[in-house]
Amino acid sequence: MELNTTSVTNDEFKESLTKFKYYLKPALFTVLVENVDVFSEVTKKEIIDKLIEADRQMQGLYDYQEKRNGVIRRGLEKIDEIYSKAKSRFRETINHEKRLEASEADRLISNL
């Protein structure tokens, strides 16, 4: 959406501000929109270019966060898998020990 011309109309400026208003404090947005005719064409373009750059940076941060979340998600899945396997092996060991103890108890009782 970058404007290539140095001339920016008031309507184009307001439209651009509206698209990027979430990057501006509400009071700043209001001041810019209400005083659009105070700014020179060059200043309007510079403001819009800065908002476009902010949008690109936010997209970069969003992409990085998505990538980071994917890495964390895979890590948590791996930890869960390891925990489930350890829990299963622990239960198998407990059951095996119970069977051995029961077998030993039966042998001791039958020897009496």
PEZIVEN-V276862 format. One record per backbone hydrogen bond with DSSP energy under -1.0 kcal/mol. CO is the residue of the C=O (numbers start at 1). NH is the residue of the N-H. If there is no record, write none. Layout:
[[CO,NH] [CO,NH]]
//
This chain:
[[9,13] [10,14] [11,15] [12,16] [13,17] [14,18] [15,19] [16,20] [20,23] [21,24] [25,29] [26,30] [27,31] [28,32] [29,33] [30,34] [31,35] [35,38] [40,44] [41,45] [42,46] [43,47] [44,48] [45,49] [46,50] [47,51] [48,52] [49,53] [50,54] [51,55] [52,56] [53,57] [54,58] [55,59] [56,60] [57,61] [58,62] [59,63] [60,64] [61,65] [62,66] [63,67] [64,68] [65,69] [66,70] [67,71] [68,72] [69,73] [70,74] [71,75] [72,76] [73,77] [74,78] [75,79] [76,80] [77,81] [78,82] [79,83] [80,84] [81,85] [82,86] [83,87] [84,88] [85,89] [86,90] [87,91] [88,92] [89,93] [90,94] [91,95] [92,96] [93,97] [94,98] [95,99] [96,100] [97,101] [98,102] [99,103] [100,104] [101,105] [102,106] [103,107] [104,108] [105,109] [106,110] [107,111] [109,112]]
//
